[in-house]
Amino acid sequence: MSLTLYQASIPVFIRGFHNLSAVLEKARAHAEANKVDLATYVNARLAPDMYPLSGQVQGASDAAKFGAARLAGITPPSFADTETTFEELQARIAKTLDFLKTVDEAQINARAGGTVTLKVRGREMNFVCEPYLLDFVLPNLFFHLTTAYDILRHQGVPLGKMDYLGKF
């Protein structure tokens, strides 16, 4: 059985956002139980030059929506990066999931072997769709998902590996 471009992308993205949402809910419960202001978590970062939790959620969202749109050859939705609360971060996740669920499987699979061109820091980058997904989109997505998890773990939220991996 062959793995399609769609199977390697959209379901993986969706799973990652369901897991991220659950991790945020676990962080909310921990904050409430320990009288921690949720803004502490939203603004927390692992290093001074890294994005805070809010930026990690935004980065994950951008990786998935831009990746899905480029793979499908469609225009991605535009989301302002203005989230400052857990409610807004959850809404960003929901909007991302809503978009991902609209991306047509046949449209992505039809682009297998096709090309994606993007500009990164003023430089044009050209990819074949499969390496674009495997070497650029997925590592970028997982970087932001992992960093969001790590920020919350570093803040004392009792998270484990299965929280990151989610339910099977």
Summary of the structure (lengths in Angstrom):
residues: 168
radius of gyration: 16.4
end to end distance: 21.3
largest distance: 51.9
contacts: 515
relative contact order: 0.21
helix: 60%
strand: 7%
